[in-house]
Amino acid sequence: MDQFRLKPEALTSPCRIEDLGFETTAELEALKGIIGQDRAVEALEFALKIKKKGYNVFIAGLSGTGRNSYAHSITEKFAKDMEIPNDWIYVFNFKNPDIPKALSMETGLGLQFKKDIEGMIEILKKEIPIAFNGREYETKKNEILRTFQQKNQEIVGELNNTAQNSGFLFKESEQGLITVPLKDDRPMTQEEYNNLSVEEMEEIRHRSNQLSLETLEILNKLRGLEEQLRDAVKRLDKKIAYDIINYHINKLTQRYGHRRELREFMNEVEEDILENIEAFKKEKEQKEPEELLMMPLQFNENFFNRYKVNLLINNAALRHAPIINETNPTFSNLLGTIEYKNEMGILKTDFMEIKPGSLHRANGGFLIIQAKEILSQPHAWETLKRTLKTGEINIESLNKQMGYVVTSSLKPQPIPIDVKVIIIGDASIYHLLFSMDEDFKKLFKIMADFDVEMEKNQENVMKMAKFIAAHCREVGLKDFDKTAVARIIEYSSRLADHQNKLSSRFNQIVEVLYEADTWAQLEGVDQVTKQHVEKAIQKKIHRNSKYEEKLNEMFEEGTLLIDVVGEKIGQINGLAVMGTGEHSFGKPSRITVSTYQGKAGIINIEREVKKSGSLHDKGVLILSGYLGCKYAQEKPMSLSVSVSFEQNYSMIDGDSASSTELYAILSSIAQVPIKQNIAVTGSVNQKGEIQPIGGVNEKIEGFFDICKRKGLTGEQGVMIPKQNIKNLMLKEEVIKAVKESKFHIYAIGHVEEGIEILTGIPAGEKNHKGEYPKETINGLITSKLKNLINEEEEK
């Protein structure tokens, strides 16, 4: 047994304080970059350097491995060397009002352009009315009106000459020119008209119709004259306004005319003002409120909205390319939206109500999104993919996306996009998207995989110390001395479950830093020491260990049955790991086996009652393979085996108890008792080789705690697979007990090594006749099986 017993030095991997070349973290410079993620860092840097379409990034890894913080730091590093993107504005489309125009301009010009355009309109609203109230305008307009009136009188005179021959006279009224019948060369009165006979009225009507035909051409001249008047006045208005408008437009053209799109827009503004000069001719203060409400569009104040500028994206305040972390990536938050205003019970909108999304704000830079957030939002994932595929941001209504019938809305011109999207999630989401979504593998060609552990070498140990130093300065923690740093390093190895690794789950380490600092503050000391770190770790465990304490009390009271002394046939102590949130712990479980004559096979009671998982069932089936290979080469086994986890009422899964079950089966067949003071863990294959398992530290400490409560005898211990030696990072209490020979840990590689430790009887090897020695475990088993076969044959 001694060759399998581990020495105390093998039970942990201490951090040598003498190797730390500092006294406190105050002597260290702060860590730059990230520790132990070389593969992920290389992938990220390559993805951010390549400018081709589809090279967006999916950062995979567990929470707390530095995914988020490093995504921000590396994008900031790249963003500093990138150009600040252009500003974007939306303006009124004079040719197609339902499709607002998207225009870009140099960074910082967007706000100035908005001020200049809207300022110009305010100036024109003041200057144009003044011009139209001037003497020059009134003189020219009156001249046009006099000319019109002269021509109008001439045409009316011509009409009356024709009308008199038919007994009528043309008279001007509010409704325009009307015909009045004559009597004795004078207009007929209403009383005279009412006294006419039916024949006389019919005769007048006939003459009136005849007159309409005769005067049609003259009336058309009159209508044409009215149109000429309107055109003449309009030309005059344009001429008066043009000089004022053109002066201001030319000033803006000199400033912004280097961009063709802006130059075209300003020309359209000029043309539209000239076409709608009536809206500018009177100052709004001169209009009554009732008049404003009843005015047609060109006289309503809302009309002037068309000359406003919607500054969608203003990058003037940026110091580098944008980095947007979208924490709520809904459809609208990503794509932007078109808002509506309620005006007198009617929902209305215009281009000024177009609001940007995070894709707009990140354009020209980086957009960071959490995978679980975007995948949980309706339509958001499809929207992001469509934007990346088309290379354009199309602001759309969600109602249209869902197929609802809505009132007419705007369809703003799309904005071209140049953005690097970084999605952060775990590996399972990545593999799910990669296998189920064809677009995903085309759009996210780079996967940066953040590991949960890293090599424990001197370089990474010093980086971890610098990581602690950085947090001390950034958050205002007390300095950690080298004993505290060494304990943090050991705690990191425990989190990694490996003597030669450090954990990359920095969030758990940071929690210990904060709590150790708090304990140091409560004691009123200047530095954090090992004792404070240890206290933080133990208090953290204590806060989450209520369930473990309850179970241990039940073992101590005898409510849960377990033997830690003595020997019993077909009974053994197995080890399992249980978890309650942040805390995992080991729980011993009694496993019993019954063997009896009958049909060959193993009855797994847990499986029969549907209380075992597929991995546990597989482990039990492997036992059948081992038993058959070992003992049924010549004749079939006529033996039934029943296996049960006693006092277990929850689900069981995993194959780490398969070797434990096998030992109990061998004990039951051979009728050899097993030492109850040794608990066992480890899976087994069909050749009897012991395979490594997880949670080895928790399992050992769980059995140790039960033994301590019931009383340490110096004979108790745990048997583990030898491959798990490198995973041992046991607490000091266990290591101390091993040093004092109060507790023992055995590491084995084969079932036959384990059965010898548990029974004190060698497993036995076949002699030259192919037979096992009688006083060995294998000899006793083969003898028992032969007797069963003989009894079966005699029947």
C-alpha positions in Angstrom: 0.0 0.0 0.0 2.8 2.4 0.7 3.8 2.6 -2.9 0.4 4.1 -3.7 0.2 6.4 -0.7 0.9 10.1 -1.7 3.3 12.3 0.2 2.2 15.7 1.5 4.3 17.5 -1.1 2.2 16.0 -3.9 -1.1 17.3 -2.5 -0.6 21.0 -3.5 1.5 23.4 -5.4 2.6 26.2 -3.1 3.7 29.5 -4.5 7.3 30.1 -3.3 7.3 33.5 -1.6 11.1 33.7 -2.0 10.6 33.6 -5.8 8.5 36.8 -5.7 11.0 39.7 -6.2 9.0 42.3 -4.3 7.7 43.1 -0.8 4.3 44.7 -1.8 2.3 45.4 -4.9 3.2 49.1 -4.5 6.6 48.2 -6.1 5.0 46.7 -9.2 3.9 48.5 -12.3 0.3 47.9 -13.4 -0.5 45.1 -15.8 -0.9 46.1 -19.4 -2.9 43.7 -21.6 -4.3 40.4 -20.5 -2.8 37.3 -19.0 -2.6 33.8 -20.5 -4.9 34.4 -23.5 -2.3 34.4 -26.3 -4.4 32.4 -28.8 -7.5 34.6 -28.3 -5.4 37.8 -28.4 -3.8 36.7 -31.7 -7.1 35.9 -33.2 -8.6 39.2 -32.1 -5.7 41.3 -33.4 -5.9 39.6 -36.7 -9.6 40.1 -37.0 -9.3 43.8 -36.3 -6.5 44.3 -38.8 -8.2 42.6 -41.7 -10.6 45.0 -43.5 -12.4 42.4 -45.7 -16.1 41.8 -45.5 -17.3 39.1 -43.2 -14.3 39.2 -40.8 -16.4 40.1 -37.7 -15.5 38.5 -34.4 -17.2 36.1 -32.0 -15.4 36.0 -28.6 -16.1 32.7 -26.9 -15.3 31.8 -23.3 -16.8 31.7 -19.9 -17.8 34.8 -18.0 -15.0 36.3 -15.9 -12.2 35.3 -18.2 -11.5 38.9 -19.3 -13.6 38.8 -22.5 -15.4 42.0 -22.1 -12.6 44.1 -20.6 -10.1 43.0 -23.2 -12.6 43.5 -26.1 -12.8 47.2 -25.0 -9.1 47.6 -24.4 -8.0 46.1 -27.8 -10.7 48.0 -29.8 -9.6 51.2 -28.0 -6.0 50.5 -29.0 -7.0 50.1 -32.7 -9.5 52.9 -32.6 -6.8 55.4 -31.7 -5.0 54.8 -35.0 -8.2 55.0 -37.1 -9.8 58.1 -38.7 -12.8 59.6 -37.0 -15.8 58.9 -39.3 -17.9 61.5 -41.1 -21.0 63.2 -39.7 -24.4 62.1 -41.1 -27.5 64.2 -41.6 -31.0 63.6 -43.0 -32.6 66.4 -45.1 -35.9 66.9 -46.9 -36.1 65.3 -50.3 -37.8 67.9 -52.5 -38.4 65.5 -55.3 -39.6 62.6 -53.2 -40.6 63.7 -49.7 -41.2 60.1 -48.5 -37.5 59.3 -49.0 -35.4 61.7 -46.9 -31.9 62.1 -48.2 -28.8 60.9 -46.2 -25.8 63.2 -46.6 -22.3 62.8 -45.1 -19.7 65.5 -44.4 -16.4 65.9 -42.6 -16.4 65.4 -38.8 -17.7 68.4 -37.0 -19.3 70.0 -40.1 -22.7 68.5 -39.5 -23.6 70.8 -36.6 -22.3 73.8 -38.4 -24.2 72.9 -41.6 -27.4 72.5 -39.5 -26.9 75.9 -37.9 -26.1 77.6 -41.2 -29.1 76.2 -43.1 -31.6 76.8 -40.4 -30.1 80.2 -39.6 -30.4 81.2 -43.3 -34.1 80.3 -43.3 -34.7 82.4 -40.2 -33.0 85.3 -41.9 -35.0 84.9 -45.1 -38.2 84.8 -43.1 -37.3 88.3 -41.9 -35.7 89.8 -45.0 -38.2 88.6 -47.6 -41.3 90.2 -46.0 -39.3 93.4 -45.7 -38.5 93.3 -49.5 -42.1 92.6 -50.4 -43.3 95.5 -48.2 -41.0 97.9 -49.9 -41.9 100.7 -52.4 -40.1 99.2 -55.3 -42.1 96.0 -55.1 -45.4 97.8 -54.7 -44.7 100.0 -57.6 -43.9 97.2 -60.0 -46.8 95.1 -58.8 -49.2 98.0 -59.2 -47.9 98.6 -62.7 -48.7 95.0 -63.6 -52.1 95.3 -62.0 -52.9 98.5 -64.0 -51.9 96.8 -67.2 -54.1 93.9 -66.4 -57.1 96.1 -65.4 -56.8 98.0 -68.7 -56.8 94.8 -70.7 -59.5 93.4 -68.6 -61.7 96.4 -69.2 -61.1 96.1 -72.9 -62.2 92.5 -72.9 -65.2 93.2 -70.7 -66.2 96.0 -73.1 -65.9 93.6 -76.0 -68.1 91.1 -74.1 -70.8 93.7 -73.5 -70.9 94.8 -77.1 -71.6 91.2 -78.1 -74.0 90.8 -75.1 -76.1 93.9 -75.9 -77.0 92.5 -79.3 -78.5 89.5 -77.5 -80.2 91.7 -74.8 -77.8 91.1 -72.0 -75.2 92.9 -70.0 -72.0 91.5 -68.3 -71.7 92.6 -64.7 -68.8 91.9 -62.2 -69.7 90.3 -58.9 -68.1 88.3 -56.1 -68.6 85.2 -58.2 -67.0 86.8 -61.2 -68.7 87.9 -64.4 -72.5 87.2 -64.6 -75.0 88.0 -67.3 -78.0 90.2 -66.6 -81.0 90.4 -69.1 -81.8 93.9 -70.4 -85.2 95.7 -70.6 -85.4 98.9 -72.5 -81.6 99.0 -72.7 -81.3 98.8 -68.9 -80.6 95.9 -66.6 -83.8 94.1 -65.6 -84.7 94.4 -61.9 -85.4 91.3 -59.8 -89.1 92.1 -59.5 -89.3 92.4 -63.3 -87.6 89.2 -63.7 -89.9 87.4 -61.3 -93.0 88.7 -63.2 -91.9 87.2 -66.5 -94.1 84.5 -68.0 -92.8 81.0 -68.6 -92.5 81.7 -72.3 -90.5 84.9 -71.7 -88.1 83.1 -69.3 -87.6 80.3 -71.7 -86.8 82.8 -74.5 -84.3 84.6 -72.2 -82.7 81.2 -71.3 -82.4 80.4 -75.0 -80.7 83.7 -75.8 -78.3 83.3 -72.8 -77.2 79.9 -74.1 -76.6 81.4 -77.5 -74.6 84.2 -76.0 -72.4 81.7 -74.1 -71.4 80.1 -77.3 -70.8 83.5 -79.0 -68.6 84.8 -76.1 -66.7 81.6 -75.4 -63.5 82.7 -77.2 -63.6 86.1 -75.5 -64.1 84.6 -72.0 -61.1 82.3 -72.7 -59.1 85.5 -73.4 -60.1 86.8 -70.0 -59.1 83.6 -68.2 -55.8 83.7 -70.1 -55.3 87.2 -69.0 -55.8 86.1 -65.3 -53.1 83.4 -65.7 -50.8 86.0 -67.3 -51.3 88.2 -64.3 -50.5 85.4 -61.8 -47.4 84.5 -63.8 -46.3 88.1 -64.0 -46.7 88.5 -60.3 -44.9 85.3 -59.6 -42.1 86.3 -61.8 -41.9 89.6 -60.0 -41.9 87.8 -56.7 -39.1 85.5 -57.8 -37.1 88.3 -59.1 -37.5 90.3 -55.9 -36.6 87.2 -53.7 -33.9 85.7 -55.9 -31.3 88.3 -55.1 -31.8 87.9 -51.4 -31.9 84.1 -51.5 -29.0 83.7 -53.9 -26.8 85.9 -51.8 -27.2 83.6 -48.8 -27.0 80.4 -50.8 -23.8 81.6 -52.4 -22.3 82.1 -49.0 -23.1 78.5 -48.0 -21.9 77.2 -51.4 -18.5 78.7 -50.8 -18.3 76.9 -47.5 -19.8 73.5 -48.4 -19.7 73.4 -52.2 -16.7 71.0 -52.2 -19.2 68.2 -51.6 -21.4 67.6 -54.6 -24.3 66.2 -52.6 -24.4 69.3 -50.4 -24.2 71.6 -53.4 -27.1 69.9 -55.0 -29.2 70.1 -51.8 -28.6 73.8 -51.5 -29.6 74.4 -55.1 -32.8 72.4 -54.4 -33.4 74.6 -51.3 -33.1 77.7 -53.4 -35.5 76.5 -56.1 -38.0 75.4 -53.5 -38.0 78.7 -51.7 -38.5 80.5 -54.9 -41.4 78.2 -55.8 -43.0 78.7 -52.4 -42.2 82.4 -51.9 -45.7 83.1 -50.6 -44.8 81.3 -47.4 -42.1 83.9 -46.7 -43.9 87.0 -47.8 -45.7 87.6 -44.5 -44.2 87.3 -41.1 -45.9 84.7 -38.9 -46.5 87.3 -36.1 -48.9 89.1 -38.5 -51.2 86.1 -38.8 -54.0 85.3 -36.4 -54.0 81.8 -34.7 -57.2 80.9 -36.5 -55.7 81.9 -39.7 -52.6 79.7 -39.1 -54.8 76.7 -38.5 -56.8 77.1 -41.7 -53.9 77.9 -43.9 -52.9 75.6 -46.8 -49.5 73.9 -46.4 -47.4 76.6 -47.9 -48.7 79.1 -45.4 -48.5 76.8 -42.3 -45.5 77.0 -40.0 -45.0 73.3 -40.3 -44.1 74.0 -43.9 -40.7 75.4 -42.8 -39.7 72.0 -41.3 -38.6 71.0 -44.8 -35.7 73.4 -44.5 -34.4 72.0 -41.2 -31.5 69.6 -40.9 -31.6 66.4 -38.9 -28.2 65.9 -37.5 -28.3 62.2 -37.2 -24.6 61.5 -36.2 -22.4 64.2 -34.8 -18.8 62.8 -34.3 -17.3 66.2 -33.3 -16.7 65.1 -29.7 -14.9 61.9 -30.6 -11.1 61.6 -30.1 -10.9 58.3 -32.1 -13.0 55.9 -34.0 -16.2 55.1 -32.1 -16.5 52.0 -29.8 -20.2 51.3 -29.0 -21.1 48.7 -26.4 -24.8 48.0 -27.0 -26.2 46.5 -23.8 -29.8 46.3 -25.1 -29.6 45.4 -28.8 -33.3 45.6 -29.7 -34.4 46.0 -33.2 -34.9 49.8 -32.8 -31.7 50.3 -30.7 -29.6 48.7 -33.4 -31.2 50.0 -36.5 -32.6 53.3 -35.3 -36.3 54.4 -35.5 -38.8 56.8 -37.0 -40.8 58.4 -34.2 -44.3 59.8 -34.5 -46.0 62.9 -33.0 -49.6 63.3 -32.1 -51.1 66.4 -33.8 -54.8 66.9 -33.0 -55.3 63.1 -32.8 -53.4 62.2 -35.9 -50.0 60.5 -35.8 -47.6 62.4 -38.0 -43.9 62.2 -38.8 -41.2 63.7 -40.9 -37.5 63.3 -41.6 -36.7 65.3 -38.4 -38.1 62.3 -36.4 -35.5 59.9 -37.7 -33.4 58.7 -34.7 -30.1 56.8 -35.0 -29.3 53.3 -33.7 -26.1 51.9 -32.3 -25.1 50.8 -35.9 -25.1 54.4 -36.9 -23.1 55.5 -33.9 -20.6 52.7 -34.4 -20.2 53.3 -38.1 -16.5 53.6 -38.9 -15.5 51.9 -35.7 -16.6 49.0 -33.5 -19.8 47.6 -32.1 -19.7 45.2 -29.1 -22.7 43.0 -28.4 -23.5 40.2 -25.9 -24.6 37.1 -27.8 -27.4 36.1 -25.3 -28.8 39.7 -25.4 -29.1 40.0 -29.2 -30.4 36.4 -29.6 -33.2 37.1 -27.1 -34.5 40.1 -28.9 -37.1 39.7 -31.6 -35.8 40.4 -35.1 -32.5 41.9 -33.8 -30.3 39.1 -34.9 -31.7 39.0 -38.5 -31.5 42.8 -38.7 -27.8 42.8 -37.8 -27.0 40.0 -40.3 -29.0 41.8 -43.1 -27.1 45.0 -42.4 -23.7 43.3 -42.5 -24.7 41.4 -45.7 -25.9 44.5 -47.6 -23.4 46.9 -46.2 -26.2 49.4 -45.6 -28.3 50.6 -42.6 -31.9 50.7 -43.7 -34.1 52.3 -41.0 -37.4 50.4 -41.1 -40.6 50.2 -39.1 -40.9 47.1 -36.9 -44.6 47.0 -37.9 -43.6 46.4 -41.5 -41.1 43.7 -40.4 -44.0 41.9 -38.7 -46.3 42.3 -41.6 -48.7 44.7 -40.0 -50.7 47.2 -42.1 -49.7 50.7 -41.0 -50.3 54.3 -42.1 -47.8 55.6 -44.6 -44.4 56.3 -43.3 -40.9 57.4 -44.4 -38.3 55.2 -46.1 -35.0 57.1 -45.4 -32.2 56.6 -47.8 -29.8 53.9 -46.5 -26.5 54.8 -45.0 -23.4 52.7 -46.1 -21.8 51.0 -43.1 -18.2 50.2 -42.3 -18.2 48.6 -38.8 -16.4 45.7 -37.1 -18.9 43.8 -35.0 -17.7 41.9 -31.9 -20.1 39.4 -30.3 -19.3 38.0 -26.9 -20.8 34.7 -25.7 -19.9 31.2 -24.6 -18.6 28.4 -26.8 -22.0 26.6 -26.8 -23.7 29.6 -28.5 -20.9 29.8 -31.0 -21.1 26.2 -32.0 -24.9 26.4 -32.1 -24.9 29.4 -34.5 -22.1 27.9 -36.6 -24.0 24.7 -37.1 -27.5 26.1 -37.5 -27.1 29.5 -39.2 -25.5 29.7 -42.6 -25.1 33.4 -42.5 -23.2 33.3 -39.2 -20.2 31.4 -40.6 -20.0 33.9 -43.5 -20.2 37.0 -41.4 -18.2 36.0 -38.3 -15.2 34.3 -39.8 -13.0 34.8 -36.7 -13.5 33.1 -33.3 -11.4 34.3 -30.4 -11.5 31.5 -27.8 -10.8 32.7 -24.2 -9.4 29.8 -22.1 -10.4 29.3 -18.4 -6.8 28.5 -17.4 -3.2 29.3 -18.3 0.3 27.9 -17.6 1.6 28.5 -14.1 5.1 29.8 -14.9 7.1 32.6 -13.4 6.0 35.0 -16.2 2.3 34.5 -15.5 2.8 34.5 -11.8 4.4 38.0 -12.1 1.6 39.1 -14.4 -0.9 38.0 -11.9 0.9 40.1 -9.2 0.8 43.1 -11.6 -2.9 42.4 -12.2 -3.4 42.7 -8.4 -1.3 45.9 -8.4 -3.4 47.4 -11.2 -6.6 46.7 -9.2 -5.1 48.2 -6.1 -4.5 51.5 -7.9 -7.6 51.6 -10.1 -10.1 50.8 -7.3 -8.2 52.2 -4.4 -7.4 49.0 -2.5 -4.7 48.6 0.1 -1.4 47.2 -1.2 -1.0 43.4 -1.0 2.2 42.1 0.5 4.0 39.1 -1.1 2.4 36.6 1.3 -1.1 37.8 0.2 -0.1 37.6 -3.5 1.3 34.1 -3.0 -2.0 33.0 -1.4 -3.9 34.5 -4.3 -1.7 32.5 -6.7 -2.5 29.3 -4.8 -6.2 30.1 -4.8 -6.0 30.7 -8.6 -4.5 27.2 -9.0 -7.3 25.8 -6.9 -9.9 27.5 -9.1 -8.1 25.9 -12.1 -8.0 22.5 -10.4 -4.4 22.0 -11.5 -1.1 22.3 -9.9 0.6 23.6 -13.0 -2.2 26.0 -14.1 -3.7 29.3 -13.0 -7.3 30.3 -13.4 -8.3 32.8 -16.1 -11.6 33.5 -14.4 -10.4 36.9 -13.0 -13.8 37.9 -11.7 -13.6 35.3 -8.9 -10.0 36.5 -8.0 -11.2 40.1 -8.0 -13.9 39.3 -5.5 -11.3 37.9 -3.1 -9.2 41.0 -3.6 -12.1 43.3 -2.7 -13.1 41.2 0.3 -9.5 40.8 1.6 -9.1 44.5 1.4 -12.2 45.0 3.4 -11.0 42.7 6.2 -7.7 44.6 6.3 -9.7 47.9 6.6 -11.7 46.5 9.5 -8.5 45.5 11.3 -7.1 49.0 10.6 -3.9 47.8 9.0 -2.0 49.4 6.1 -1.4 46.2 4.0 -3.3 43.1 3.0 -1.6 39.9 4.2 -2.0 36.2 3.7 -4.3 36.1 6.7 -6.7 38.6 5.2 -6.8 36.7 1.9 -7.4 33.4 3.7 -10.1 34.9 5.8 -11.8 36.3 2.6 -11.7 32.8 1.0 -13.0 31.0 4.1 -15.8 33.6 4.7 -16.8 33.3 1.0 -17.1 29.5 1.4 -18.9 29.9 4.7 -21.6 32.2 3.1 -22.4 29.5 0.6 -21.9 26.3 2.6 -25.2 26.0 4.5 -26.3 22.9 2.5 -22.9 21.2 3.0 -23.1 21.9 6.8 -26.6 20.4 7.0 -25.5 17.3 5.2 -22.5 16.9 7.4 -24.7 17.3 10.5 -26.9 14.5 9.2 -23.9 12.3 8.7 -22.7 13.1 12.3 -26.1 12.5 13.8 -26.5 9.2 11.9 -29.5 10.3 9.8 -27.4 9.7 6.7 -25.7 6.3 7.1 -22.0 6.0 6.5 -19.2 3.9 8.0 -15.7 5.3 8.3 -14.3 2.4 10.3 -14.5 -1.4 10.0 -15.0 -3.7 7.0 -18.1 -4.9 5.2 -18.8 -7.2 2.2 -20.4 -5.5 -0.8 -20.4 -2.1 0.7 -18.1 0.9 -0.1 -18.0 4.6 0.2 -18.2 6.5 -3.1 -17.7 10.2 -3.6 -19.8 12.7 -5.5 -19.6 16.5 -6.0 -22.6 18.7 -5.3 -23.0 22.4 -5.9 -25.0 25.3 -4.6 -24.2 28.3 -6.8 -20.7 29.5 -6.2 -19.7 26.7 -3.8 -19.1 23.0 -4.7 -18.4 20.3 -2.2 -17.8 16.6 -1.9 -20.5 14.3 -0.5 -19.7 10.7 0.4 -22.4 8.1 -0.6 -22.7 4.6 0.5 -22.9 2.1 -2.4 -24.1 -1.4 -1.8 -24.1 -4.5 -4.0 -25.9 -7.8 -3.9 -24.9 -10.8 -6.0 -27.0 -13.9 -6.4 -27.5 -16.8 -8.8 -29.5 -16.0 -11.8 -29.4 -14.5 -15.3 -26.1 -12.8 -16.0 -26.3 -9.0 -15.8 -26.1 -5.9 -13.6 -29.2 -4.4 -12.2 -28.7 -0.7 -11.8 -31.4 0.2 -9.3 -31.0 4.0 -10.1 -31.6 3.3 -13.7 -34.6 1.1 -13.1 -36.3 3.9 -11.2 -35.1 6.5 -13.7 -32.9 8.3 -11.3 -29.6 8.0 -13.2 -28.3 9.8 -16.2 -26.9 8.3 -19.4 -23.2 8.7 -18.4 -23.8 6.8 -15.2 -25.7 4.1 -17.1 -22.8 3.8 -19.5 -20.4 3.4 -16.6 -22.5 0.5 -15.2 -22.6 -1.2 -18.7 -18.7 -0.9 -18.8 -18.6 -3.0 -15.6 -20.4 -5.7 -17.5 -17.8 -5.6 -20.1 -15.0 -5.8 -17.6 -16.6 -8.7 -15.7 -17.3 -10.6 -18.8 -13.8 -10.1 -20.2 -12.2 -11.1 -16.9 -14.3 -14.0 -15.7 -16.5 -15.3 -18.5 -14.0 -16.3 -21.2 -14.6 -20.0 -20.9 -18.2 -20.2 -19.5 -21.0 -17.7 -19.2 -21.6 -16.0 -15.9 -24.7 -17.3 -14.1 -24.8 -14.3 -11.7 -27.1 -11.4 -11.2 -25.7 -8.2 -9.6 -27.8 -5.4 -8.0 -26.1 -2.0 -7.4 -27.6 0.9 -5.4 -26.7 4.3 -4.0 -28.1 4.2 -0.5 -30.2 7.0 0.8 -30.0 8.9 -2.5 -33.2 10.5 -3.8 -31.9 12.8 -6.4 -30.6 12.4 -9.9 -27.2 10.6 -10.4 -25.0 11.1 -13.5 -21.4 10.8 -14.4 -19.2 7.7 -14.5 -16.8 8.7 -11.7 -18.3 6.0 -9.4 -17.9 3.2 -11.8 -14.6 1.9 -10.2 -16.3 2.2 -6.8 -19.2 0.1 -7.9 -16.8 -2.5 -9.4 -14.9 -2.9 -6.1 -18.2 -3.5 -4.3 -19.2 -6.1 -6.9 -15.9 -7.9 -6.6 -16.2 -7.8 -2.8 -19.7 -9.3 -3.0 -18.8 -12.1 -5.4 -15.6 -13.0 -3.5 -17.3 -12.5 -0.1 -14.3 -10.4 1.0 -15.0 -7.3 3.2 -14.0 -3.9 2.1 -12.4 -1.3 4.4 -15.0 1.3 5.2 -12.3 3.8 6.2 -11.3 4.4 2.5 -13.6 6.3 0.1 -13.1 5.8 -3.6 -13.5 7.8 -6.8 -12.5 7.2 -10.4 -14.0 5.8 -13.6 -13.0 2.5 -15.1 -12.8 1.1 -18.6 -13.4 -2.4 -19.8 -9.8 -3.3 -19.3 -9.9 -2.4 -15.6 -7.8 0.8 -16.0 -8.7 3.6 -13.7 -9.5 6.9 -15.5 -9.4 10.5 -14.2 -12.4 12.3 -12.8 -13.4 15.9 -11.9 -13.8 17.6 -8.6 -11.1 15.5 -6.9 -10.3 18.2 -4.3 -13.9 18.7 -3.3 -14.3 14.9 -3.0 -11.3 14.4 -0.8 -12.1 17.3 1.4 -15.8 16.1 1.7 -14.8 12.7 3.0 -12.1 14.3 5.3 -14.7 16.5 6.9 -17.0 13.5 7.7 -14.1 11.6 9.1 -13.0 14.5 11.2 -16.6 14.9 12.6 -16.8 11.1 13.4 -13.2 11.1 14.7 -9.9 10.6 12.7 -8.4 7.1 13.4 -5.2 7.4 11.3 -6.5 4.7 8.9 -9.0 6.8 6.9 -8.3 8.1 3.4 -9.3 8.5 -0.2 -8.3 6.5 -3.2 -8.1 8.5 -6.5 -6.9 7.9 -10.1 -3.1 8.5 -10.4 -3.9 10.9 -13.4 -5.6 13.2 -10.9 -2.4 13.8 -8.8 -1.7 17.0 -10.9 -5.2 18.3 -9.9 -4.6 18.2 -6.2 -4.8 21.6 -4.5 -6.0 20.6 -1.1 -6.7 22.9 1.8 -4.0 23.1 4.5 -6.0 21.2 7.1 -6.0 18.1 4.9 -2.4 18.4 4.1 -1.6 18.8 7.8 -3.5 15.6 8.6 -1.6 13.7 5.9 1.7 14.9 7.3 0.7 13.7 10.7 -0.5 10.3 9.2 -4.0 10.9 10.4 -5.4 10.8 6.8 -4.1 9.1 3.6 -4.5 9.6 -0.1 -3.8 6.8 -2.5 -3.3 7.1 -6.2 -3.8 4.0 -8.4 -3.9 3.1 -12.1 -5.8 -0.2 -12.2 -8.7 -2.0 -10.5 -6.4 -4.7 -9.2 -4.3 -2.2 -7.3 -7.4 -0.7 -5.8 -8.9 -3.9 -4.6 -5.7 -4.9 -2.8 -5.7 -1.6 -0.9 -9.4 -1.9 0.0 -9.3 -5.6 1.1 -5.7 -6.2 2.1 -5.7 -9.2 -0.2 -3.8 -9.3 -3.5 -5.7 -9.4 -6.7 -3.7 -12.3 -8.0 -2.3 -13.3 -11.4 -2.7 -16.4 -13.4 -0.1 -19.1 -13.1 1.3 -21.3 -16.0 -1.9 -23.3 -15.9 -4.0 -20.2 -16.5 -5.5 -20.3 -12.9 -5.5 -17.7 -10.2 -4.1 -18.5 -6.8 -7.0 -19.6 -4.4 -6.3 -17.0 -1.7 -6.4 -14.0 -4.1 -9.4 -11.9 -5.0 -9.5 -13.2 -8.6 -9.1 -16.8 -7.3 -12.0 -16.4 -4.9 -14.2 -14.9 -7.6 -13.4 -17.6 -10.2 -14.0 -20.3 -7.6 -17.4 -18.8 -6.7 -18.4 -18.5 -10.3 -17.5 -22.1 -11.1 -19.5 -23.3 -8.1 -22.5 -21.4 -9.4 -22.1 -22.8 -12.9 -21.8 -26.4 -11.5 -25.0 -25.9 -9.4 -26.8 -24.6 -12.5 -25.6 -27.6 -14.5 -26.7 -30.1 -11.8 -30.2 -28.6 -12.0 
